[in-house]
Amino acid sequence: MAHNHYALIFAEKISNIIIVDDNEIASFVSTLENVDSYVCLDDEHFSARNIPQPGYHWNGTDFYPPSWVQNSDKSFSAPIPMPTDGNKYEWDESRQEWIQLTPYPSWTYDPQTRFAYAPVLMPEDGNEYIWDESIKNWVKITPRPMDGKDYWWNPNTEEWELVAE
């Protein structure tokens, strides 16, 4: 028996989330007051950080976090515009900010695995590599010092530099 999550919609917002099996949804919803409609929540409604929950907006097609503002055309806008640098982003309602899903514009984000993939696989030959977006490929780097201190790779000097404490 399949169980599904349903969002109960009142005044274009989720008023409640229920879990019922397919055979019970019609009779269950008909007993509720103050519900305009209900929507079966499937994978397309969920993202890594924004699972629809009470208080989320519903425009008849999609859910939007409570902090988003409805525009005159019934679309919604985040309180902060999404960066337009070519990377993929997802809104994080709890942090009230856009979270970068891809570290570089050439990478591809897979929503199924929730992981970003480089267009070229990193070599697995025991060496250390960094991604160079200008050539869209991995570049071999000098191994990081193993003295227990924190270092960062300086791409200008192509050397590991000690992080100031």
Secondary structure, DSSP 8 states (H G I E B T S, - for coil): --EEEEEEEETTEEEEEEEEETTTHHHHHHT-SS--EEEEE-GGG--SS----TT-EE-SS-EE-TT-EE-TTS-EE-SS----SS--EEEETTTTEEEES-SSTTSEEETTTTEEE-SS----SS-EEEEETTTTEEEEE-----SS--EEEETTTTEEEE---
